[in-house]
């Protein structure tokens, strides 16, 4: 009977003494995970998760100041795990953004020669032609700017520049379509 009692008391003592110092190891792990998440692009591609991890680490500091080391340990582990999740989500979102940017660039690259040919074939120089010419010019500029953004791995910036231009060019191409094509749509 005394052995189980002794084991229980020893377990409680180990638990209490284990929580008598701040969990610095876990804090360092959390800081490293947050730094890795930032390096993976979490500030741009998983910002909510990164903020959550940083908030948990900030709460860790408050818990340590109050000498609540169990809470501090829990918060450090939460910060670490959330930062790992942020890094993974950032990688996934970054890959998806790159794919979307590539698709937009390909669509504009395919559509521009058609728009240029339509401009060349258009006999009238009316408002529709002027709008299409402006859309073509904007699309050409957007493609150049997006190339620089893609080289810097700022895929969301490339999307933000390309998407509205792609939408406008598609709309203008529809607006300048031959009358017989408009009726078929």
DOLUMNU-130929 format. One line per field, with one value per residue: residue number from 1; residue in one letter; chain; x, y, z of N, C-alpha, C, O, CB in turn. Coordinates in steps of 0.02 Angstrom, whole numbers, plus 50000, padded with zeros to 5 digits. Glycine has a CB too. Example, Ala and Ser with C-alpha at 12.3 -4.5 7.8 and 13.67 -1.06 7.14 Angstrom:
residues 2
n <- [1/2]
res <- [A/S]
chain <- [A/A]
nxx <- [50660/50642]
nyy <- [49716/49888]
nzz <- [50390/50354]
caxx <- [50615/50684]
cayy <- [49775/49947]
cazz <- [50390/50357]
cxx <- [50660/50645]
cyy <- [49835/50002]
czz <- [50390/50394]
oxx <- [50712/50670]
oyy <- [49834/50057]
ozz <- [50423/50402]
cbxx <- [50565/50704]
cbyy <- [49776/49970]
cbzz <- [50452/50286]
//
This chain:
residues 185
n <- [1/2/3/4/5/6/7/8/9/10/11/12/13/14/15/16/17/18/19/20/21/22/23/24/25/26/27/28/29/30/31/32/33/34/35/36/37/38/39/40/41/42/43/44/45/46/47/48/49/50/51/52/53/54/55/56/57/58/59/60/61/62/63/64/65/66/67/68/69/70/71/72/73/74/75/76/77/78/79/80/81/82/83/84/85/86/87/88/89/90/91/92/93/94/95/96/97/98/99/100/101/102/103/104/105/106/107/108/109/110/111/112/113/114/115/116/117/118/119/120/121/122/123/124/125/126/127/128/129/130/131/132/133/134/135/136/137/138/139/140/141/142/143/144/145/146/147/148/149/150/151/152/153/154/155/156/157/158/159/160/161/162/163/164/165/166/167/168/169/170/171/172/173/174/175/176/177/178/179/180/181/182/183/184/185]
res <- [X/X/X/X/X/X/X/X/X/X/X/X/X/X/X/X/X/X/X/X/X/X/X/X/X/X/X/X/X/X/X/X/X/X/X/X/X/X/X/X/X/X/X/X/X/X/X/X/X/X/X/X/X/X/X/X/X/X/X/X/X/X/X/X/X/X/X/X/X/X/X/X/X/X/X/X/X/X/X/X/X/X/X/X/X/X/X/X/X/X/X/X/X/X/X/X/X/X/X/X/X/X/X/X/X/X/X/X/X/X/X/X/X/X/X/X/X/X/X/X/X/X/X/X/X/X/X/X/X/X/X/X/X/X/X/X/X/X/X/X/X/X/X/X/X/X/X/X/X/X/X/X/X/X/X/X/X/X/X/X/X/X/X/X/X/X/X/X/X/X/X/X/X/X/X/X/X/X/X/X/X/X/X/X/X]
chain <- [A/A/A/A/A/A/A/A/A/A/A/A/A/A/A/A/A/A/A/A/A/A/A/A/A/A/A/A/A/A/A/A/A/A/A/A/A/A/A/A/A/A/A/A/A/A/A/A/A/A/A/A/A/A/A/A/A/A/A/A/A/A/A/A/A/A/A/A/A/A/A/A/A/A/A/A/A/A/A/A/A/A/A/A/A/A/A/A/A/A/A/A/A/A/A/A/A/A/A/A/A/A/A/A/A/A/A/A/A/A/A/A/A/A/A/A/A/A/A/A/A/A/A/A/A/A/A/A/A/A/A/A/A/A/A/A/A/A/A/A/A/A/A/A/A/A/A/A/A/A/A/A/A/A/A/A/A/A/A/A/A/A/A/A/A/A/A/A/A/A/A/A/A/A/A/A/A/A/A/A/A/A/A/A/A]
nxx <- [50040/50100/50188/50112/50059/50175/50224/50123/50136/50266/50245/50159/50246/50346/50271/50234/50360/50407/50334/50382/50467/50487/50432/50550/50609/50502/50454/50561/50552/50428/50456/50551/50471/50379/50464/50504/50382/50357/50462/50420/50322/50205/50157/50099/50023/49958/49908/49817/49836/49970/49964/49885/49971/50075/50004/49972/50101/50131/50039/50093/50206/50142/50083/50197/50248/50153/50182/50117/50149/50102/49998/50077/50158/50060/50019/50138/50155/50039/50065/50177/50124/50023/50100/50172/50065/50030/50141/50129/50003/50032/50124/50040/49941/50021/50066/49944/49910/50014/49984/49859/49897/49980/49884/49804/49898/49924/49798/49781/49891/49852/49735/49771/49832/49718/49637/49716/49714/49579/49569/49648/49571/49456/49352/49290/49328/49273/49200/49197/49307/49409/49400/49432/49563/49624/49606/49687/49814/49825/49823/49942/50035/50004/50042/50182/50211/50165/50253/50370/50324/50300/50430/50479/50410/50287/50148/50013/50007/50029/49913/49818/49846/49826/49695/49584/49614/49608/49472/49416/49468/49410/49276/49276/49311/49199/49109/49150/49125/49071/48910/48828/48881/48852/48715/48706/48748]
nyy <- [49940/50060/50085/50124/50243/50316/50328/50405/50524/50559/50580/50692/50784/50793/50848/50972/51030/51029/51128/51242/51328/51440/51381/51380/51311/51271/51397/51445/51354/51392/51523/51497/51425/51522/51613/51533/51517/51648/51661/51570/51640/51670/51791/51852/51751/51674/51753/51767/51651/51668/51785/51736/51641/51726/51802/51706/51681/51806/51807/51705/51768/51855/51762/51703/51812/51820/51708/51591/51451/51334/51376/51457/51360/51290/51393/51419/51299/51302/51417/51373/51261/51323/51409/51316/51266/51383/51400/51288/51313/51433/51392/51310/51403/51494/51418/51394/51527/51556/51468/51519/51647/51613/51556/51668/51749/51669/51669/51806/51819/51737/51802/51932/51939/51911/52018/52124/52094/52111/52248/52295/52256/52326/52442/52561/52697/52716/52741/52613/52550/52630/52602/52466/52476/52543/52445/52343/52404/52422/52288/52241/52315/52267/52133/52147/52206/52106/52005/52048/52046/51910/51859/51903/51824/51869/51825/51851/51988/51994/51931/52022/52129/52076/52017/52115/52176/52071/52041/52161/52162/52047/52087/52198/52137/52063/52168/52225/52129/52054/52101/51990/51889/51934/51916/51778/51744]
nzz <- [50000/50032/49931/49810/49862/49889/49756/49700/49774/49738/49602/49604/49665/49568/49464/49519/49545/49416/49359/49415/49358/49221/49061/48963/48857/48776/48742/48664/48560/48508/48468/48369/48279/48242/48179/48072/48008/47967/47877/47782/47721/47789/47836/47726/47665/47762/47866/47974/48051/48086/48163/48267/48324/48367/48459/48555/48601/48656/48760/48833/48887/48976/49063/49119/49186/49285/49352/49319/49270/49213/49130/49048/48987/48914/48828/48758/48689/48613/48536/48464/48392/48318/48242/48165/48092/48025/47941/47857/47800/47737/47640/47562/47521/47454/47347/47283/47249/47161/47058/47019/46977/46870/46785/46757/46692/46580/46520/46487/46401/46298/46257/46219/46083/46006/46039/45991/45854/45829/45853/45747/45640/45655/45583/45621/45727/45852/46018/46076/46018/46067/46203/46202/46152/46260/46359/46307/46312/46451/46490/46433/46508/46635/46624/46614/46739/46823/46796/46858/46991/47006/46996/47116/47199/47242/47230/47257/47239/47103/47057/47104/47022/46894/46886/46882/46760/46670/46681/46630/46499/46447/46454/46367/46249/46227/46211/46093/46002/45849/45782/45749/45827/45954/45962/45967/46092]
caxx <- [50000/50141/50220/50070/50054/50239/50226/50077/50167/50323/50218/50135/50304/50378/50228/50238/50427/50414/50300/50405/50509/50456/50449/50590/50621/50442/50452/50609/50523/50375/50488/50579/50417/50352/50513/50500/50320/50368/50507/50380/50274/50142/50132/50058/49980/49923/49918/49776/49869/50031/49943/49862/50031/50109/49962/49982/50167/50125/50003/50143/50246/50100/50075/50260/50252/50109/50207/50071/50192/50062/49966/50131/50175/50006/50020/50197/50141/49988/50099/50219/50082/49989/50151/50183/50006/50035/50192/50099/49950/50065/50151/49983/49910/50069/50064/49881/49915/50058/49946/49808/49932/50001/49824/49785/49948/49913/49736/49795/49937/49811/49683/49798/49837/49651/49614/49754/49687/49513/49581/49673/49517/49399/49352/49271/49371/49226/49213/49211/49376/49453/49399/49471/49634/49646/49610/49746/49872/49827/49840/50014/50070/49993/50084/50251/50215/50155/50315/50414/50295/50310/50500/50488/50365/50229/50096/49950/50013/50020/49841/49782/49856/49801/49625/49539/49631/49581/49399/49400/49483/49356/49215/49284/49310/49128/49075/49169/49113/49028/48839/48799/48904/48816/48649/48712/48763]
cayy <- [50000/50120/50099/50166/50308/50349/50343/50462/50584/50575/50608/50760/50827/50805/50893/51038/51058/51038/51190/51296/51373/51453/51332/51416/51268/51276/51466/51448/51316/51434/51579/51469/51407/51585/51639/51490/51533/51712/51646/51534/51686/51670/51860/51867/51696/51643/51805/51756/51600/51697/51830/51694/51613/51780/51820/51655/51692/51866/51786/51666/51815/51879/51707/51696/51868/51804/51644/51536/51416/51285/51414/51477/51301/51279/51446/51410/51243/51327/51462/51331/51222/51369/51433/51262/51266/51443/51387/51242/51348/51483/51356/51289/51463/51523/51376/51408/51594/51552/51435/51567/51700/51583/51549/51734/51770/51630/51693/51870/51808/51708/51848/51993/51939/51914/52088/52166/52080/52143/52320/52307/52244/52370/52499/52622/52717/52742/52733/52543/52537/52665/52563/52405/52495/52556/52381/52308/52437/52406/52217/52234/52341/52221/52074/52164/52216/52042/51966/52069/52021/51837/51847/51916/51776/51905/51799/51885/52054/51982/51917/52085/52172/52044/51998/52166/52188/52014/52051/52217/52142/52000/52126/52239/52092/52048/52229/52240/52071/52068/52099/51924/51850/51958/51886/51707/51736]
cazz <- [50000/50037/49866/49768/49893/49877/49685/49689/49803/49696/49540/49619/49677/49503/49427/49550/49533/49344/49341/49458/49318/49156/49009/48913/48798/48733/48716/48610/48504/48479/48433/48308/48233/48216/48131/48012/47974/47932/47821/47733/47690/47825/47844/47668/47643/47819/47917/48034/48091/48113/48217/48322/48356/48402/48516/48607/48630/48698/48820/48870/48927/49032/49110/49154/49233/49341/49379/49303/49222/49176/49076/49003/48947/48867/48777/48716/48645/48566/48489/48421/48347/48273/48195/48117/48048/47982/47890/47810/47764/47693/47582/47521/47492/47407/47287/47249/47220/47103/47006/46994/46939/46806/46743/46733/46643/46519/46489/46456/46346/46244/46236/46190/46010/45979/46048/45944/45787/45825/45845/45679/45591/45667/45537/45656/45783/45901/46090/46092/45998/46115/46266/46190/46148/46329/46393/46282/46340/46522/46496/46419/46566/46692/46614/46632/46811/46857/46788/46913/47054/47008/47010/47188/47231/47267/47185/47269/47207/47031/47047/47115/46963/46833/46885/46855/46690/46634/46679/46584/46431/46426/46444/46307/46191/46216/46189/46024/45960/45791/45803/45743/45884/46014/45962/45983/46163]
cxx <- [50042/50174/50176/50062/50118/50245/50181/50107/50226/50300/50194/50194/50340/50337/50235/50307/50439/50382/50323/50453/50474/50478/50487/50601/50562/50435/50500/50584/50470/50405/50519/50526/50385/50400/50511/50437/50325/50410/50469/50328/50207/50114/50086/50006/49943/49926/49878/49809/49933/50015/49921/49921/50067/50069/49970/50050/50167/50090/50049/50182/50206/50091/50139/50267/50208/50128/50157/50104/50155/50028/50019/50152/50123/50007/50081/50186/50089/50021/50141/50177/50047/50038/50168/50126/50009/50086/50164/50046/49980/50093/50095/49952/49956/50069/50000/49882/49959/50021/49894/49840/49955/49942/49802/49834/49938/49850/49747/49841/49900/49763/49711/49805/49768/49625/49651/49729/49619/49521/49604/49617/49458/49404/49337/49319/49328/49247/49229/49283/49425/49456/49440/49545/49662/49653/49671/49810/49880/49847/49915/50055/50064/50035/50157/50259/50207/50217/50364/50389/50307/50383/50516/50444/50308/50170/50029/49951/50003/49946/49802/49789/49823/49726/49579/49552/49603/49505/49380/49413/49430/49292/49219/49284/49238/49091/49092/49159/49066/48955/48809/48821/48868/48747/48652/48722/48704]
cyy <- [50063/50136/50141/50237/50348/50370/50403/50526/50606/50606/50679/50807/50842/50854/50964/51069/51069/51103/51248/51343/51384/51401/51365/51375/51274/51346/51472/51411/51358/51492/51555/51452/51470/51615/51598/51505/51599/51701/51611/51578/51691/51741/51878/51814/51660/51691/51793/51704/51628/51744/51791/51664/51667/51801/51770/51664/51754/51849/51743/51712/51841/51824/51697/51752/51857/51738/51586/51495/51361/51319/51435/51419/51288/51330/51439/51353/51264/51373/51422/51294/51266/51397/51379/51259/51325/51432/51340/51276/51400/51449/51335/51349/51496/51483/51388/51477/51593/51521/51483/51623/51674/51576/51616/51760/51733/51654/51760/51862/51779/51759/51910/51992/51943/51986/52134/52156/52113/52219/52336/52301/52291/52431/52563/52635/52748/52729/52661/52526/52570/52628/52499/52421/52509/52492/52341/52338/52420/52333/52206/52259/52294/52158/52088/52171/52149/51998/51983/52043/51946/51821/51858/51870/51812/51887/51834/51955/52047/51970/51982/52132/52142/52034/52053/52180/52132/52021/52105/52196/52093/52039/52167/52195/52072/52108/52245/52181/52091/52061/52030/51879/51870/51925/51812/51696/51738]
czz <- [50000/49971/49820/49796/49880/49803/49669/49715/49761/49631/49549/49629/49611/49462/49453/49537/49458/49322/49384/49421/49251/49104/48950/48850/48749/48704/48658/48548/48469/48440/48367/48256/48203/48165/48066/47972/47936/47870/47764/47699/47726/47835/47786/47654/47699/47879/47980/48080/48123/48171/48278/48360/48396/48464/48573/48640/48675/48763/48865/48915/48987/49084/49150/49205/49294/49375/49371/49248/49184/49117/49025/48958/48894/48810/48731/48666/48592/48514/48439/48369/48296/48221/48143/48067/48000/47926/47836/47767/47716/47631/47534/47485/47441/47342/47247/47216/47158/47044/46976/46953/46871/46758/46715/46680/46576/46483/46454/46395/46286/46215/46201/46113/45976/45983/45999/45872/45778/45817/45774/45627/45599/45623/45575/45713/45838/45973/46108/46074/46046/46181/46259/46186/46218/46368/46372/46311/46414/46532/46483/46479/46626/46685/46633/46708/46849/46850/46844/46980/47060/47023/47084/47231/47268/47223/47195/47238/47131/47016/47053/47056/46901/46830/46858/46781/46647/46627/46629/46512/46405/46411/46379/46244/46175/46188/46117/45978/45902/45812/45798/45801/45947/46018/45982/46058/46206]
oxx <- [50023/50188/50200/50059/50115/50269/50200/50104/50235/50330/50206/50193/50361/50365/50241/50311/50477/50401/50288/50475/50435/50535/50459/50602/50572/50413/50483/50594/50466/50382/50514/50536/50368/50378/50516/50438/50301/50396/50485/50293/50158/50054/50038/49950/49900/49945/49902/49809/49948/50049/49936/49921/50089/50099/49975/50056/50200/50109/50043/50191/50234/50092/50136/50290/50224/50094/50157/50090/50174/50028/50007/50162/50139/49997/50075/50204/50095/50007/50141/50192/50041/50020/50178/50137/49992/50074/50175/50045/49955/50085/50101/49939/49933/50071/50001/49857/49944/50026/49886/49814/49949/49949/49784/49814/49942/49849/49726/49832/49916/49751/49678/49786/49761/49594/49621/49722/49604/49484/49581/49617/49415/49454/49367/49346/49345/49303/49272/49316/49476/49509/49477/49586/49718/49700/49703/49854/49935/49885/49947/50104/50112/50061/50189/50306/50241/50231/50395/50429/50323/50397/50562/50442/50283/50145/49993/49899/49971/49920/49758/49744/49796/49695/49539/49505/49576/49477/49333/49372/49409/49258/49171/49258/49219/49047/49052/49181/49028/48939/48768/48784/48854/48724/48604/48707/48709]
oyy <- [50114/50194/50190/50285/50407/50425/50446/50578/50666/50654/50722/50863/50899/50898/51012/51128/51113/51130/51298/51393/51342/51379/51376/51403/51282/51354/51502/51433/51360/51507/51589/51464/51470/51640/51627/51505/51605/51729/51619/51555/51713/51749/51916/51829/51618/51672/51808/51712/51613/51744/51809/51661/51654/51817/51789/51655/51755/51874/51744/51698/51848/51839/51683/51740/51881/51715/51539/51503/51344/51292/51432/51428/51276/51313/51453/51359/51247/51367/51436/51295/51248/51406/51394/51252/51318/51452/51351/51268/51409/51475/51342/51346/51524/51513/51392/51485/51626/51544/51486/51643/51709/51589/51622/51788/51763/51658/51769/51896/51795/51760/51939/52040/51974/52011/52179/52205/52139/52250/52385/52336/52295/52468/52615/52589/52800/52709/52649/52490/52541/52623/52480/52384/52488/52484/52308/52301/52406/52318/52167/52227/52282/52133/52047/52146/52138/51957/51939/52021/51922/51773/51826/51878/51787/51928/51846/51978/52089/51996/51996/52170/52179/52042/52039/52194/52145/52009/52096/52210/52098/52025/52171/52216/52066/52100/52277/52183/52139/52020/52012/51835/51828/51908/51786/51642/51731]
ozz <- [49972/49957/49793/49758/49864/49790/49629/49681/49749/49606/49506/49604/49601/49429/49414/49520/49439/49270/49389/49450/49228/49104/48896/48795/48689/48647/48607/48492/48407/48385/48316/48196/48144/48112/48012/47911/47880/47816/47706/47653/47697/47841/47795/47634/47685/47934/48035/48141/48181/48222/48335/48422/48453/48516/48631/48701/48727/48816/48926/48975/49041/49144/49210/49261/49349/49421/49410/49188/49128/49062/48964/48898/48836/48752/48671/48607/48533/48454/48379/48309/48238/48163/48085/48007/47941/47869/47777/47706/47660/47575/47474/47425/47391/47288/47186/47160/47108/46988/46915/46902/46821/46698/46656/46629/46523/46421/46397/46344/46228/46154/46157/46081/45924/45936/45970/45835/45724/45779/45744/45577/45555/45624/45561/45743/45865/45986/46151/46112/46063/46211/46304/46214/46233/46407/46413/46333/46438/46579/46518/46498/46662/46735/46664/46737/46899/46895/46873/47022/47115/47059/47111/47292/47318/47184/47147/47212/47100/46967/47012/47041/46860/46777/46813/46743/46593/46574/46590/46469/46347/46362/46341/46192/46117/46146/46082/45920/45907/45855/45841/45822/45990/46073/46011/46083/46267]
cbxx <- [49955/50193/50238/50002/50039/50297/50205/50010/50189/50366/50161/50090/50352/50386/50155/50225/50481/50383/50225/50440/50581/50474/50384/50658/50631/50379/50470/50677/50493/50329/50543/50620/50363/50339/50584/50503/50261/50403/50566/50346/50262/50151/50190/50102/50020/49954/49901/49705/49886/50069/49886/49817/50078/50120/49887/49977/50220/50087/49939/50190/50269/50031/50057/50320/50232/50036/50224/49999/50250/50010/49929/50191/50183/49938/50021/50258/50114/49933/50144/50260/50031/49957/50214/50189/49941/50056/50255/50069/49901/50122/50190/49930/49892/50139/50070/49822/49942/50121/49911/49769/49992/50033/49767/49782/50020/49906/49680/49826/49994/49772/49642/49866/49874/49604/49625/49829/49682/49471/49635/49730/49493/49396/49301/49199/49427/49159/49152/49163/49388/49428/49326/49447/49642/49597/49546/49749/49867/49759/49799/50032/50043/49919/50080/50272/50160/50094/50347/50420/50220/50289/50543/50473/50404/50242/50088/49935/50082/50062/49816/49807/49930/49835/49603/49545/49708/49598/49373/49443/49553/49344/49202/49349/49353/49095/49094/49242/49082/49044/48798/48819/48980/48808/48615/48769/48811]
cbyy <- [50000/50111/50034/50134/50302/50302/50282/50449/50571/50513/50565/50760/50792/50739/50871/51034/51012/50979/51181/51267/51342/51524/51297/51435/51194/51258/51517/51420/51249/51460/51611/51407/51366/51635/51637/51416/51536/51763/51604/51474/51665/51638/51909/51876/51647/51573/51872/51733/51539/51734/51877/51638/51583/51840/51824/51584/51699/51921/51747/51628/51874/51902/51642/51697/51933/51800/51653/51563/51386/51251/51476/51503/51239/51281/51513/51395/51181/51366/51512/51281/51182/51427/51455/51194/51268/51504/51356/51181/51383/51519/51293/51254/51513/51523/51301/51404/51643/51512/51373/51597/51726/51514/51517/51784/51758/51555/51700/51919/51760/51647/51869/52007/51876/51866/52111/52148/52004/52127/52343/52258/52173/52391/52488/52618/52767/52712/52757/52497/52561/52738/52547/52370/52558/52604/52340/52311/52513/52419/52175/52274/52411/52202/52050/52230/52265/52006/51980/52146/52036/51805/51892/51989/51733/51983/51725/51890/52086/51921/51866/52118/52182/51978/51980/52230/52193/51947/52069/52279/52111/51947/52173/52280/52028/52025/52287/52262/52013/52020/52147/51892/51859/52034/51893/51676/51787]
cbzz <- [50059/50091/49832/49759/49969/49896/49643/49723/49876/49682/49515/49681/49726/49465/49430/49625/49562/49307/49347/49518/49307/49131/48983/48943/48819/48774/48772/48633/48528/48535/48477/48324/48269/48274/48162/48032/48025/47980/47844/47766/47620/47893/47848/47607/47606/47838/47888/48015/48048/48058/48193/48296/48303/48355/48495/48576/48575/48660/48802/48821/48882/49006/49073/49105/49198/49316/49452/49279/49258/49222/49104/49044/48993/48904/48811/48759/48685/48604/48528/48462/48387/48312/48232/48154/48091/48024/47922/47846/47813/47731/47605/47564/47546/47438/47306/47299/47272/47119/47033/47053/46980/46818/46782/46791/46670/46536/46542/46506/46368/46270/46296/46221/45986/46017/46121/45948/45775/45887/45896/45663/45598/45742/45481/45682/45759/45890/46130/46054/45926/46126/46287/46125/46102/46365/46381/46204/46331/46555/46447/46355/46585/46696/46541/46597/46834/46828/46717/46914/47057/46940/46968/47203/47281/47269/47196/47344/47222/47008/47099/47179/46951/46825/46955/46894/46681/46670/46749/46601/46426/46481/46504/46310/46204/46280/46234/46022/46001/45732/45760/45676/45892/46013/45894/45944/46186]
//
